[in-house]
Amino acid sequence: MAVYQLTEDLIFPHPGLGNGDGLLAIGGDLSIDRLLLAYANGIFPWYDESSPIMWWSPNPRMILFPNKFKISKSLLQTVRNKGFKVSFDKNFDEVIKNCAELPRPGQSGTWITPEMQKAYIELHNEGFAHSVETWHDDRLVGGLYGISIGRVFFGESMFFTERDASKVAFYYLVERLKTWDFEVIDAQQDTLHMRRMGAELVKLDAFLELLKKSIQHPTIGGKWS
């Protein structure tokens, strides 16, 4: 299938038209309006500094229903006994910076480019992007960030400098989303890490139908602190 070249118009091809890897389009920009349109249609940017902006919509899609979240006994013990403190939207800028800069096993470089960081910080300032921070002795030791539209949370990235710190952040995120009756967490791509926490693969058509219904609910904007 063809990979589409975007123009200045705020239009995306149907997300089901991506190639076998899920690459749908290139080009465009990272404006707030384009990013919100993309996520509302099951599309997200993912690229590095040597590439143009690339837009993806994988098929199948990895998602997690909050009520199917699997918490291991060891993680539950960590949540209860390790002395971590957790906050929401306290330091989004540092969370995305750490996600971009900390090395990851088997990866060189980062897809969270300076351009991406700037765009998502703007989304955060507009109340659509949110972070969860894990603290130990007043030090930021883990966290995650993502986008919220309607009753969908689109997970983007997480980091940790102490064992299980990002998992603790995810645990508290899921608990918050369950309280607010969120319907799904979009994990985007298939990873063993997410599978272990209860995420599952669904066909893109099924995900898009779920997304269409879920984003009709009012978005909980502003800071989640």
N, C-alpha and C positions, 0 to 999 in steps of 0.2 A: 504493500500500500504506500501511497505517496505521503511525504512529510510536508505539511503545509507551511507556507511562508506568511507570517502575519504582517498586517499593515498597521497604520495608525488607528484604523477603525476598531472599536471595542467589540470584536467578533471572534469567536472560536469555532472551528469545525466541530462536528459531533464527536464526543470523546471516544465513541466506538470505532472511529476511523484511524486510530493509531496503528503503527506497525507491530510486528510480533513482540517487540520489547516494550511496547506501550508509548513510544515516542509519537507524539501527535503533530507538533508544530514547532517552529523556531521563529525568533524575532519578537517584535512587539516591545513592551516595556514592563516595568514593575510598579506601575502606578497603583494606587489604592483601588481604583475602580476596576482595573484589569485583574488584579489579584482576587478581589471579591467575586468577580464574574467567573474567573477560572475555578475557584474552590466550589462555588455554588453549582458548577457543572461537572465536578469530579476531576478537575484538571489541576496540576500543580507544577511549578517550575523546579528544575533540577539540572544544574550545569556547573562548569568550572570556569575559571578566569580565561582559559584558552579557547572557550567555545562561545557561540552566541547563546542567547537565552533559549533554553529548550523546555518545552511543555509536554507533560506526560499524563497518561491515564492508563495504567496497567490493567490487563485482563488475564487472569482473575485478579481480584482486589483483596488485600488483607485488611480485615476489619475486626474490631472487638466490640461485642455487645457488653455494656458495663456490668449487667447482671451475670455474665458468664466469666468475669474476671477470676482467674485462679491465683490465689495467694498461697505460697508454700508455707509450711510451718516455720521454716527458718526465717523467711521474710516477716511473717507475723511477729515472731519473737524479736526481730530487729526493730520493727515499728514500736513495739512496746517497751523495749529495754535498752536500746542503744543510746538514748539521750539526744536523738536528732530533734531539731525543731523545723517546722515547715511553714512557709508563707506562700501567699499568692500575689503575684504582680508587685513584689517589693523591689526587685532589681532586674527587670527584663533585659536591660542593656548588657549586664554582666553575664546573664545566662546565655544569651545568644553569642556573646563574645567567646565564652568558654566552649560552647558547642562548636564554634568555628575553629578555635585555636588548639584545643587539646588533641594530641595524636590519637589515632584509632588503630588497633591491630589490623594489619593487612591493607591499610589505606595510606596513600600519600597525598598531601594537599587536602583541600576542602571544597565542598560544593556551596558552603555558606560564605559567599564572596562578600567583600565590603559593600557592593551594590545591594546584595540580598539583605545584609544586616540593616542597612539604612532603610530599605523598603519595609521590613518587618517591624522595625522600631516605629516607623510612621503608622503602621497598622495597629501597633500597641497603643500609641498615643490617641488613636481614633476609637479605641475600645474593642477591637476585633481580635488582636493577638494577645495571648496571655502566657505568663510564666508561672512555674511552681519552683520554689527554691527550698533546698535542704541545707540546714545550718548545723554546725557542730562547734561549740564554744565561740559563737559569733563569727565563724568563718563559713563562707559559702563553699560547700563541699559537693554539691550536686544539684541537678535541676533539669527542667525540660521546658519546651515552649511549643505553642501551636496556635491554630486559628479556630475561632468559634463562630458559627453561623447557625441560627436556629437552635436545634437540639443535636447538632453534630459538632464534635471536636476533631479537628484535623491535626493529628500529631506530626510534628516536624523533626525535632531532634532532642536528644538528652545528653547529659555528661555527668561524670562523677570523678572526684579525686579521692573519695573514701569508699570502701566497699559498700555496695547496696544503697548508696545515697540517692542515685537516680531512681531505683526501684521504689524507695520510700516516697519520693516525690510523685511517682506514678500511682502508687497506692492511694495517696491523699487526693490526687486528681480524680481517680475513679470514684472514690467515696463522695466527693463534691458533685460529680456529674450524676451519680445515682440520686442524690438528694434533689437535684433539679430536673429529674426525669429525662436526662439526655438519652437518645435512642442508640447512638453508635459512635465509636471512636474510629476514625479512618487512620489505619496504620500504613497505608499506601502500598508498601512492598512486603513480600514474604520474607520473614526472618525467623530463625529458630527461637530467638529471644522472645518475640511476641507470641509465637505458638505456645511456648511454655506458660505464658500468662493467660492463655485462653483465646487468643485471636484465631481467626479462621479465614480461609479463602472462599470468596463468593464470586460468581460470574459478574462481569461488569454491568450487564443489564440489570441484574438484581440489585447491585449496589446503587445504580443510578435511580432506580425506582424508589428505594429506601431514602436516598438523599433528597429526591424531589419532595417527598412527604415531610421529611424531618426539618428541612429549612423553611417550611411554611410557618413554623412557630416563631414567636418573637425572639430576637437575639438578646442574650444577657450581656450587655455591653458594659463599658466603663471598666474600672479596676475591680478585680475579684478579691481584694484584700478583705 
